[in-house]
Amino acid sequence: MQRFEGKTVVVTGGGGGIGGATCKRLAAEGAQVAVFDLNGAAAGKVAADIVAAGGQAQAFVCDIARLADVQQAVAGAESALGPIATLVNNAGWDVFKPFTKTTPQDWDKLITINLTGALNMHYAVLPGMVARKAGRIVNVASDAARVGSSGEAVYAACKGGLVAFSKTLAREHARHNITVNVVCPGPTDTALLAGVAEGAANPEKLIEAFTRAIPLGRLGQPNDLASAIAFLGSDDASFVTGQVLSVSGGLTMNG
């Protein structure tokens, strides 16, 4: 199924685990993928893998914390690949500490990457979608935003803000045929989770505890998230907006 045939997609954090898997999944479904990442080598590797597999992709170095950088990258992507049909805000960063052990410098970095960065991306991409009266936006938050998570207070606050922001934009832009939805990963086997675990007293025990708590009995894999993102970013979800989907193996359940 080529749900993204002829469509340009931007994925932030596209050089990472979930981002890279998402880029490859959307490219396999026909998308022209703009791989945005602060790490140019990682973005270039994902784009090269896509091209080697017969897909279309181009890497863009982008610091989502800087609006001017975002606007330049968005302009470059549209010039190279065409108008952006789907935006996936996936880039994120976390530090695993009790709130009282964090510092204002930690807060600034968490807020800038996890919330301000997403605001910058929306600010740069939405006007074009409004003008075309079409668009799909998928924001990657976290189950920490839905139910809280010890050691991730500020991260959870940022992702909770992203959920509320997404619901508001879904209301504001429904009349423009733009949908805005949220995917909330549970514990997922990525470098971000490994980095979070490093901040714990016993990283291996933390990962083991996460795995034991998941009803399906395993950590999430990047492709698990890519599948959900592909659905919400496609026209298969044209009547779905303002929704929050947990992809957590059943770790969190509520209706």
Secondary structure, 3 states (H helix, E strand, C coil): CCCCCCCEEEEECCCCHHHHHHHHHHHHCCCEEEEEECCHHHHHHHHHHHHHCCCEEEEEECCCCCHHHHHHHHHHHHHHHCCEEEEEECCCCCCCCCHHHCCHHHHHHHHHHHHHHHHHHHHHHHHHHHHHCCEEEEEECCHHHHHCCCCCHHHHHHHHHHHHHHHHHHHHHHHHCEEEEEEEECCECCHHHHHHHHCCCCHHHHHHHHHHHCCCCCCECHHHHHHHHHHHCCHHHCCCCCCEEEECCCCCCCC
